[in-house]
Amino acid sequence: MKKFLSIIISIMMILLLTACQKSPTIDNETKGEDEKGENTIVVGVAENAYPWSYMKDGKLEGFQISMWEEISKRNVLEVKFDSSRLESVLVKMLDNGDIDTLASPISDLIKTYSFTEPYGYMYYDFLVLNDDNINSLEDLKGKSVVTFRDNDRELLKEVNNALNLGLSVSRGDKDVRNSVQLLEQGNDKGSLEREIDALTIVENSDSKFKVLGDKHIIDSLVYSFPMDYKNKKLIDDVNKTIREMKEDGTIKKLSEQWFKMNIVDKPEERK
């Protein structure tokens, strides 16, 4: 399949971090306490975002949990986790100050925060049903596709117009993210997904779904940690730790553990 030149640069996120006014330190528990100490940072995470963060036997696991455990250890920080299954609830918790940090891929708050050094890159791809005989972007022309986040929807609209695809873009529920059900119902023929999300669905679908493999329709997602721009010390400390974890191979090791791939390198640079 012909690869399209990248036409949009998108900076997204999996973590939204607003720090306390006092510099935090960390202890690893799965729930924040009602009254947190001044040296504690509370991270809000999704309970159902495998393999990023998810609940297993009453305990939070996943890439984001491992990342923050390592960041906390290297900075002598203490972290507590508070969780929800709904993205909207996590955002409300952040807005209300119930949590200091939000570890979830929410792009709507992108203009509110400063960003740390990137720790990972991924691409977008279309998830489709195997039985629909859709094997290329050309096959999707003129059909309906679904997206779940506002920023993703705007990106797809720009691609749609630039490449004259004639796609009808429908809006999915970002709290439910039921791409599997929507594709099975047949109204939508494709779902714009982030790399790991799409591959996780394929892996657990008994060959019912596949990805198109058009990795360069939209530029790579750049994952970094949004933080309160006023908390310069915390941003500097996390930036330093991210650089160290990239240089010594820690992030590569964690990403291969949870994703079975190295997300440190851009998709086009992976071997």
N, C-alpha and C positions, 0 to 999 in steps of 0.2 A: 504494500500500500504506500502510496505517495505520502511523504511526510510534509506537513505544512510548516511554513516558517512561523516561529513564535510571534504572536501579534499582541499579546497582552501580558504585562508583568503583574502578578498578583502576590501581595504579601498577606498571608493568612496567619492563623494562629491556632494552636491547640491549648495554650495556656494564657489566661488573663490574670495578671498579678497586680494587685494594688497593695502596697506595703503599709504597715503601721507607721505612725509618725516616729516611733522609736525603733531602732534597729533590732530585728528579731533574731532569736536563736531557737533550736528545734528539738523535739522528741517525737517519735513516730507512733501515733495511735490512729485508729480508723475514724474516730469522731472527735470533733472539737468540743471542749468543755463549755459550759454555760458562761463561766467567767475565766477567760484565758489570761495567763500571765503576760506581763509586758514583754517578755522575751520569747513569746510563742507566736508563730505565724500559722493561721488556719487556711488550708487550701480546699477549695470546693472542687469536687470531682464528680464525674458521671458514674453511675453504678452499672451502666449498660452499654459501655462504649468499648467492647472487646476489639482488639487487645490493648487499647490505650489505657483504659481504666474500667474495672468491672468488679462486681461483688462475687466472691466464691466462698461458700461455707462461712458466711458472715464476716469475711475479711476482704478488704480492697486489694486488688492486684493489678498489674499491667505496667506498660512502659512508663507512663507518667508517674506512677508510684515509685518505680525503681529510680527514675531520673531524680526525683526530689529527695529520695533517701540518700542518693550519692551526693547531691549538691549540699544537703544539710550536713552530711558527715564531713565534707571537705571544708565547710565554713563554720563548723561547730555550731550549727543551727539546730533548732528544735521545731519539728513540723507536726501538725495535727491535720487530719482530713475530715471534712464534712461532705456528705454526698446526697445526690438526688438522682432520680431517673429522668427528670424533666429539665431541659436546658433553660426554659423560662424561669423555673424556680431558682436555679443557680444564679441567673442574672439578677433576680430580685434580691437574693441573699447578698450578692456583691453590692448592689445599689444601697441596701440597707445597712451595710457595714457589718453584717453577721459573719462574713468571711473576708480575709485579706487578699486571697488569691483565687483565681478561677482557672482550673485546668480542664478546658473544654474548647473545641474548635468553633468558637463563636466570633464571626467577623463583623457583626453589627457595631461593636464597640471599638473598632480599629482606630478611629480618629481620636480617641480619648486618652490613649496611653503612649508612653515611650516604649521602644522595642529593644530587647537585648540582641546580642550577636546571634545569628541563626544557628540552630543546632540540627536542622534537618531539612530535606527537600523531598517533595513528592510531585507526581503529576496528576492531572485529571484524565479520566477515561470514561467511556460509555459502557454501562452494564446493560446487557440485552439477554433475552431468552434464546437458548440454543435452537429451539424449534421454530423461531421466527424467520430463519434464513436471512438474518442481517449480519453481514460479514465485513462491512466497511462503512465509513461515513457516508459514502455515496448511497448506500442502501437505506440510510436513515433520512435522506432528503424528503421533505414534505410530510414527515411524520411527527407525532407528538412525543416530546421528551419531558421528563420531570426533573426539577431541582428542588432543594430543600432549604437553601439559605439565600438571603437577599443578594449578597455579594456574588455568589455563584450564578444566580439568575442573571444578574447584569453582565457578567463575563460571557455567559452563553449567548445572550442577546447580541452582544457586540460581535462575537464569532459568527453567529447566525447571519448577521447583516453583511459582515466582511466577506464571507465565503458563499453568500447567496444560497444557503441551505434550505430555506423555506420551512424551517422547523416551527412547530407550535410548542411553546414553552409553558408547561403547567406548573402550578405551585403545590409542592408537597408540604406536609406538616413537619416543621423542624424538630418538634418534640417527639414525634412518632417515627419519622424516617423509615416509612414502610415501603421502600422501593420494591422489595420482593413481591408484596401483595399487589402493588399497583401494576407491575409488569405482568403478573399472572392474570390480572383482570382484563388486560388487553387494550385498554384505552391509550396507555403510553407504551411506546415501543423501545424506549431507552431511558436510562437514568444517569445523569451526570454525577459521577462519584469521584471521591479522592482515592488515590491508588490503593491504600491499605483497606479501605472500606469495601471497594469493589472486589479485591482479591480474597478478602475474608468471606464474602458472600459466595463467591465461586467455589472456594475450598469446602464450604459446608453445604453445597447445593446438590451433591450427587450428579454433577455435570448438567444441571438444569439451566445454569447461567454461564455466560462467558463475557469477556471484555473485548472491545474492538482492537485495542492495541495502538490507537492513534495518540501517541504520547506527546506530540508536539502541536496539537491543535491550540492549546493554551500553554503558556509558559509554566515552568515548575512552581508549585507552591513553596513558599519560603516560611519555615516554621521558626518562630522566636517567641520569647516570653514578653508580653506587654506588661508594663509596670507603671506605677504612678511616677510621672516625670520629676516630681519633687524629691523622690527618694534616690538621689544620685549615688549614695554610698552602696545601697543594695544592688542597684543596677551595675555598678562597677565591679562589685564582688561576684555577682552572677556571671557577668561577661568574662571575667578572669577564669572562673571555674569552667565555663563552657569551652573556652579555648583549651584549657588543660585537658578536659575530658575528650575533646576531639583529637588533640595531639597524642595522647597516650592510648587512644583506641577504645576508651570506655563507652562512648556513645555508640560506636560501631558495634561493640559487643552486646550492648543492651538492645539495639535495634534488631540485630540478628537473632537475639534470644526471643524477642516478642513478635517481630515481623517477618523473620526469616529472610531479611534483606538489609543492606546497609543504606540507611537513609541520610548519612552524613554527606555523601557525594550526591551531586545533582544527577537526575536520571540519565541524562545524555553522557555523563562522565563515568557511569558505573561500568565495571568490567564484568 
